[in-house]
């Protein structure tokens, strides 16, 4: 079975988020543990754009 299980998918997602965070720290307010809903939606949107651009770049 070639399909990754749920845990592997979660790990991959976390790694992607980590890479995104490292490249885009400015989006995050490190003084606060929690984001307001709007900020979180903005970050999600930026993450999707980043992922798309990365996929394009990687081919």
C-alpha positions in Angstrom: 0.0 0.0 0.0 1.6 3.2 -1.2 -0.7 5.7 0.4 0.7 7.3 3.5 -1.2 6.7 6.7 -2.8 9.5 8.8 0.2 9.9 11.1 2.7 10.2 8.2 0.4 12.8 6.6 0.3 14.7 9.9 4.1 14.6 10.3 4.5 15.9 6.7 2.1 18.7 7.3 3.9 19.7 10.5 7.2 19.7 8.7 5.8 21.9 6.0 4.3 24.3 8.6 7.7 24.4 10.3 9.5 25.2 7.0 6.9 27.8 6.2 7.3 29.3 9.7 11.0 29.5 9.3 10.7 31.3 6.0 7.9 33.6 7.0 8.5 34.5 10.7 7.3 38.0 10.1 3.7 36.8 9.8 3.8 35.5 13.3 3.6 37.5 16.5 6.0 35.6 18.7 5.0 37.6 21.8 1.5 35.9 21.9 0.8 32.2 22.1 -2.6 32.6 20.4 -3.6 34.3 17.2 -6.8 36.1 16.6 -9.1 34.3 14.1 -8.3 36.8 11.3 -4.6 36.5 11.8 -4.9 32.7 11.7 -6.9 32.8 8.4 -4.3 35.2 6.9 -1.5 32.8 7.9 -3.5 29.8 6.4 -3.9 31.7 3.2 -0.3 32.6 3.0 0.7 29.0 3.8 -1.5 27.8 0.8 0.1 30.3 -1.5 3.6 29.4 -0.2 2.9 25.7 -0.7 1.6 26.3 -4.3 4.7 28.4 -5.2 7.0 25.8 -3.7 5.3 23.0 -5.7 5.6 25.1 -8.9 9.3 25.7 -8.1 10.0 22.0 -7.3 8.3 21.0 -10.5 
